[in-house]
Amino acid sequence: MSPMHKYLYLICPTDYLEHTINKTFKYENYFYTSLGNSFVHDDKTMEYIRQMIKKHGIGEIYFVLSMDNKIVLSALDNHEFSNIGGRGLNNFYNEIARQNENSKMSSQRDNHQFSVLSYFLNKKIKELKLQLTNSSNIPTIGGKIYNRNHGAFTNVYSDLVCLEKYHLN
């Protein structure tokens, strides 16, 4: 008998995806929320995540955002939520703007918003992996984007597609 899969989903509360995730991925699912997945890697949060992984035997972690995420759309357009969340959300807005510029330079013009979300979630995946490097039993970490129009989750673009912009002298 194989062990039951246990997943941790890092989601935005404005997406209301808990039910959809539970219906789609019929495993033992756990959730951690932060606006726009602006997940901060401070000591207290990381200790909580490590304890959750150990206590529940989490095997995989996914950052998840919906294509119509209100916080991301606000960051790309009118900054409607800029007064919420203090400095953390301002950092998030700056990061989305940077990822938007990186995405414009790639050839993924057919689905610009998916590219922006992929860039952003790939960065979050790298940051979390770095924070968990000294932990035992590091889960697999990935990203998914939910499209309400199609009712489907899609894996983010590969980190190879979402290359960062570098300047060499």
Secondary structure, DSSP 4 states (H G I P E B T S, - for coil): -PPPPEEEEEE-GGG--HHHHHHHS-SEEEEEE-GGG-----HHHHHHHHHHHHHHT--EEEEEEETT-HHHHHHHTT-TTTTSSHHHHHHHHHHHHHHHHHHHHSS-GGGHHHHHHHHHHHHHHHHHHHHHTTSSSPPEEEEEEEETTTTEEEEPPPTTTSPPP----
